[in-house]
Amino acid sequence: MKGRFSKEQIFSFSGIRGIFRLPILPMELELSTPALLFSAITLLMLAFTNRFLAIASLIRGLHKSYLEAKDKDSIVKQIHNLRLRLRLIKNMQLFGVASFLLCVICMYLVFRGYTEAANWVFVGSMGSLLIALAISMFEIQISTKALTLELGDMEQIYKKGSSSLDFIFKKDSKKDEE
């Protein structure tokens, strides 16, 4: 058991109870491994495209409101927010397509027998997918913040008035008194 792994294949780290040694085994990349990412990347690209279409629809509606509105300042702020989100979605799509393309290249390299190059291309594909997901998280944070601001305006109206649905959505009388 002692001479089973070479020095390059041993990864050691120190923990609370001492030094542990874990073997690093070379990964055997098969043709099906990058192919598994195809469905995940495709679904992500569909989600990114749906976000893009929703933003495009919002921008068109805001542009129409901007042309008709007297108070254009708030609409301009919303348009700046949407412009940033549009750039983020473009970058998400770019990294998603790069990940998809690198998966195809990886499959070709595995098919041709270039395993070390295929491993590196697969790592690049996973990295690109990780970047797309990170940008997606950032874009979700921005969109949630914008929606929270919109809800804040409507909550002021809710607190002031009453509606015919108040018997279903009872206001907390303790919070209203404070």
C-alpha positions as CSV (number, residue, x, y, z in Angstrom):
1,M,0.0,0.0,0.0
2,K,2.9,2.4,0.7
3,G,4.4,2.5,-2.8
4,R,1.1,2.6,-4.6
5,F,1.0,6.4,-5.3
6,S,3.8,8.6,-6.6
7,K,4.7,11.9,-4.9
8,E,2.8,13.9,-7.6
9,Q,-0.4,11.9,-6.9
10,I,-0.5,12.6,-3.1
11,F,-2.2,15.7,-1.9
12,S,-1.6,16.5,1.8
13,F,-3.2,19.1,4.0
14,S,-3.2,19.8,7.7
15,G,-6.4,19.6,9.6
16,I,-7.5,19.8,13.2
17,R,-6.3,16.3,14.0
18,G,-3.1,16.3,12.1
19,I,-1.9,15.8,8.5
20,F,-4.1,13.8,6.1
21,R,-2.9,12.4,2.8
22,L,-5.4,12.0,0.1
23,P,-4.4,10.4,-3.2
24,I,-5.1,12.4,-6.4
25,L,-6.1,9.9,-9.0
26,P,-6.0,10.9,-12.7
27,M,-9.5,11.6,-14.1
28,E,-10.5,9.4,-17.0
29,L,-12.7,11.6,-19.1
30,E,-15.1,9.7,-21.3
31,L,-17.2,11.0,-24.2
32,S,-20.4,11.0,-22.1
33,T,-19.0,13.3,-19.4
34,P,-19.0,16.5,-21.4
35,A,-22.2,15.4,-23.2
36,L,-23.9,15.4,-19.8
37,L,-23.4,19.2,-19.7
38,F,-25.4,19.7,-23.0
39,S,-28.8,19.5,-21.3
40,A,-27.8,21.7,-18.4
41,I,-26.2,24.4,-20.6
42,T,-29.2,24.3,-23.0
43,L,-31.6,24.8,-20.1
44,L,-29.5,27.7,-18.8
45,M,-29.3,29.3,-22.2
46,L,-33.1,29.1,-22.5
47,A,-33.5,30.8,-19.1
48,F,-31.0,33.5,-20.1
49,T,-32.9,34.1,-23.4
50,N,-36.2,34.3,-21.5
51,R,-34.6,36.9,-19.2
52,F,-33.4,38.8,-22.2
53,L,-36.8,38.8,-23.8
54,A,-38.5,40.0,-20.6
55,I,-36.0,42.8,-20.3
56,A,-36.5,43.8,-23.9
57,S,-40.2,43.9,-23.4
58,L,-39.8,46.1,-20.3
59,I,-37.5,48.5,-22.2
60,R,-40.0,48.9,-25.0
61,G,-42.8,49.6,-22.5
62,L,-40.6,52.1,-20.6
63,H,-39.6,53.8,-23.8
64,K,-43.3,54.3,-24.7
65,S,-43.9,55.6,-21.1
66,Y,-40.9,57.9,-21.4
67,L,-42.3,59.5,-24.6
68,E,-45.7,60.1,-22.9
69,A,-44.6,60.9,-19.3
70,K,-44.1,64.3,-17.7
71,D,-41.9,62.9,-14.8
72,K,-39.2,61.3,-16.8
73,D,-36.6,61.1,-14.1
74,S,-37.8,57.9,-12.5
75,I,-38.2,56.2,-15.9
76,V,-34.6,57.2,-16.8
77,K,-33.4,55.5,-13.5
78,Q,-35.3,52.3,-14.4
79,I,-33.8,52.4,-17.9
80,H,-30.3,52.6,-16.5
81,N,-31.0,49.6,-14.3
82,L,-32.3,47.7,-17.3
83,R,-29.3,48.7,-19.4
84,L,-27.0,47.2,-16.7
85,R,-29.1,44.0,-16.5
86,L,-29.1,43.8,-20.3
87,R,-25.2,43.8,-20.3
88,L,-25.1,41.2,-17.6
89,I,-27.5,38.9,-19.6
90,K,-25.4,39.4,-22.7
91,N,-22.4,38.3,-20.8
92,M,-24.2,35.3,-19.3
93,Q,-25.2,34.2,-22.7
94,L,-21.6,34.7,-24.0
95,F,-20.1,32.5,-21.3
96,G,-22.9,30.0,-21.7
97,V,-22.2,29.7,-25.4
98,A,-18.4,29.5,-24.7
99,S,-19.1,26.6,-22.3
100,F,-21.2,24.9,-24.8
101,L,-18.6,25.3,-27.5
102,L,-15.8,24.1,-25.2
103,C,-17.9,21.0,-24.4
104,V,-18.1,20.2,-28.2
105,I,-14.4,20.7,-28.6
106,C,-13.8,18.5,-25.5
107,M,-15.9,15.7,-27.0
108,Y,-13.9,16.0,-30.2
109,L,-10.6,15.8,-28.4
110,V,-11.8,12.8,-26.4
111,F,-12.9,11.1,-29.6
112,R,-9.5,11.7,-31.2
113,G,-7.7,10.4,-28.1
114,Y,-6.1,13.7,-26.9
115,T,-7.1,13.1,-23.2
116,E,-4.9,15.7,-21.5
117,A,-6.0,18.5,-23.9
118,A,-9.6,17.3,-23.4
119,N,-9.3,17.5,-19.7
120,W,-8.1,21.1,-19.9
121,V,-10.8,22.1,-22.3
122,F,-13.4,20.4,-20.0
123,V,-12.0,22.5,-17.1
124,G,-12.4,25.6,-19.3
125,S,-15.9,24.6,-20.1
126,M,-16.8,24.2,-16.5
127,G,-15.1,27.5,-15.6
128,S,-17.1,29.3,-18.3
129,L,-20.3,27.8,-17.0
130,L,-19.4,28.8,-13.4
131,I,-18.8,32.4,-14.6
132,A,-22.2,32.4,-16.4
133,L,-23.9,31.2,-13.2
134,A,-22.1,33.8,-11.1
135,I,-23.2,36.6,-13.4
136,S,-26.7,35.2,-13.2
137,M,-26.6,35.4,-9.5
138,F,-25.5,39.1,-9.7
139,E,-28.3,39.9,-12.2
140,I,-30.9,38.3,-9.9
141,Q,-29.7,40.4,-7.1
142,I,-30.1,43.6,-9.2
143,S,-33.5,42.6,-10.4
144,T,-34.7,41.7,-6.9
145,K,-33.5,45.1,-5.6
146,A,-35.4,46.9,-8.4
147,L,-38.6,44.9,-7.6
148,T,-38.2,45.6,-3.9
149,L,-38.1,49.4,-4.7
150,E,-41.3,49.0,-6.8
151,L,-43.0,47.1,-4.0
152,G,-42.0,49.8,-1.5
153,D,-44.1,52.3,-3.4
154,M,-47.1,50.0,-3.5
155,E,-46.8,49.2,0.3
156,Q,-47.2,52.8,1.1
157,I,-50.5,52.8,-0.7
158,Y,-51.5,49.5,1.0
159,K,-50.8,50.9,4.4
160,K,-52.9,54.0,3.8
161,G,-56.0,52.4,2.2
162,S,-58.2,49.4,2.4
163,S,-59.7,47.2,-0.2
164,S,-62.5,44.7,-0.6
165,L,-59.9,41.9,0.0
166,D,-58.9,43.0,3.5
167,F,-61.0,40.2,5.1
168,I,-58.7,37.7,3.3
169,F,-55.4,39.5,3.8
170,K,-55.8,40.7,7.4
171,K,-53.6,43.5,8.4
172,D,-51.7,43.0,11.6
173,S,-53.3,45.4,14.0
174,K,-50.2,45.4,16.3
175,K,-47.9,46.5,13.5
176,D,-50.3,49.2,12.3
177,E,-50.6,50.8,15.8
178,E,-46.8,51.1,16.1
